[in-house]
Amino acid sequence: MIPSIDLRRQYQAIKAEIDQAVARVLESGWFILGPEVSAFEEEFARFCGAGFGVGVGSGTEALHLALVACGVKPGDEVITVPNTAVATVAAIEAAGAVPVLVDIHPQSYTIDISKIETKITPRTAAILPVHLFGQAADMDTILALARDHGMKVIEDTCQAHGASYKGRRVGSLGDAGCFSFYPTKNLGAYGDGGMVVTNDAKIAERVRRLRNYGWQERDFSVVKGFNSRLDELQAAILRVKLKELEGWNQGRRQRAQRYDELLQGTGIITPCEMAYGQHVYHLYVVRTRHRKELKEFLKSHGVMTSIHYPIPVHLQPAYADLGLGPGSLPVAEEHASQILSLPIFPELPWEGVAKVASLIGEFYQHSP
Ligand SMILES: *Cc1c(COP(=O)(O)O)cnc(C)c1O
């Protein structure tokens, strides 16, 4: 049996340190906005090559608060993609803004930079590229367009902890980078969590207020805020895990490379690592015209797979009001019908990689 992800195996490997960190917080009696969160904010911002980090309640909240802190107002337009967690678009709407969806590049699966400019209007306040599956979007053009049109760039880095673009880590490239620490992410907590990283002290300060009732100091609200905080337990756990992140990402990259080699010539379309950066393979996503059959075949042999994401945001019932029907974003829609996420995690045994690949080879030999 090969699961798509195995979080228990990871915990077993670092159990002593995690248990110690948890005990330290429980014994301290300090659970919200304390020394663990401050230390983790500093450590994670440094990891990203950013000046500031502000811990928040989730990746969705990181996006929402970053948009507000960047000055995105109700009625503004924010450009993003349809092939993402619905959370990306939910965060834009939580800020009162209107999501404007752009189709994706057929190889990188990230925003198609050639299709952004025609969607810019006088109301476009920001571009929100998603570094999908662990790979950076092509940031140079995005940053140049933002500069030329006076727009902000908010990176959705929820799937790309440690990925790089032209030698720089994602999250530090735009005005703000928004991370999720949902348990399955490359850096995952044991609950919900998120962070905004930025090189702009003012944006950091605004997010800091917004996450805690708009307080400038205790019981003194200077803006209308929210309650969206990373807690001390999660921060202490994440500090332990952050030390492993580079090694884990390396483990993911090595397994992806092995899949690439073993799947060559089978007929399946493997992921493309763009020359401009380093992929961290949050997911290893292949494409096939026989997805349903392949998924079932793998399952019948004990290999679990998943689909990220089966329905693009614009075709979700909740987002029918975007007015984008089938056929409006053809590349994203075609991919949604073909993509399949194979098992990938740093502890995935090599025999597991080999087994998945050989099953795929077998499947293709017998499929039309
Ligand atoms: C996970 C994820 C989010 C949301 O993060 P949560 O912590 O679950 O709120 C947003 N965008 C992308 C691309 C994600 O993968």
PDBQT file of the ligand as one rigid body, heavy atoms in Angstrom, charges set to zero:
ROOT
HETATM    1  C1  LIG A 401      -3.332  25.362   0.832  1.00  0.00    +0.000 C 
HETATM    2  C2  LIG A 401      -3.502  26.493  -0.107  1.00  0.00    +0.000 A 
HETATM    3  C3  LIG A 401      -4.141  27.678   0.271  1.00  0.00    +0.000 A 
HETATM    4  C4  LIG A 401      -4.895  27.835   1.555  1.00  0.00    +0.000 C 
HETATM    5  O1  LIG A 401      -4.189  27.583   2.691  1.00  0.00    +0.000 OA
HETATM    6  P1  LIG A 401      -5.005  27.240   4.068  1.00  0.00    +0.000 P 
HETATM    7  O2  LIG A 401      -3.925  27.250   5.090  1.00  0.00    +0.000 OA
HETATM    8  O3  LIG A 401      -5.637  25.914   3.881  1.00  0.00    +0.000 OA
HETATM    9  O4  LIG A 401      -5.984  28.330   4.266  1.00  0.00    +0.000 OA
HETATM   10  C5  LIG A 401      -4.153  28.723  -0.626  1.00  0.00    +0.000 A 
HETATM   11  N1  LIG A 401      -3.586  28.613  -1.842  1.00  0.00    +0.000 NA
HETATM   12  C6  LIG A 401      -2.978  27.489  -2.246  1.00  0.00    +0.000 A 
HETATM   13  C7  LIG A 401      -2.354  27.436  -3.598  1.00  0.00    +0.000 C 
HETATM   14  C8  LIG A 401      -2.935  26.382  -1.392  1.00  0.00    +0.000 A 
HETATM   15  O5  LIG A 401      -2.351  25.258  -1.822  1.00  0.00    +0.000 OA
ENDROOT
TORSDOF 0
